[in-house]
Amino acid sequence: MSDTVKMKLTFPRGKAMPGEIVDVPADEVHRWKGYAEPVEDAPKADEPAKTSADKNPTTGSVPQKAAGK
């Protein structure tokens, strides 16, 4: 196991901007709460990759029209 965790910034920290991926020591992850969230590692060979077909069709990016209008 590695002793670092990849985290995606959600708030600027130093020169790093939101959306950047940073390596954080595993024992300091609690200090990054509010600044970053853990990033899922790349899918493993034995796990199928998620596709858009796996998603719930009602949660697409197309806005739904109100009923009766």
C-alpha positions, 0 to 999 in steps of 0.5 A: 500500500502507498502512504499517499492519497490522491486528492482533488482540490475543491478550494484554492490552497497555496498556488494550487487551484480547485480541480488539481490533483495533489498527493497527500500523506495518508496520515494528513488526509484529515487536515485537507477536509474542506480543501480537497476530496479523495479521488478514486484510483483508475479502474482495475483490470477486474472491475468493468469501467463505468459507461454512460449506459450504466447511469440512471437515464432520469439523471441525464444532463437534459432538463426535464419539462414540468408536467402539464406545461 
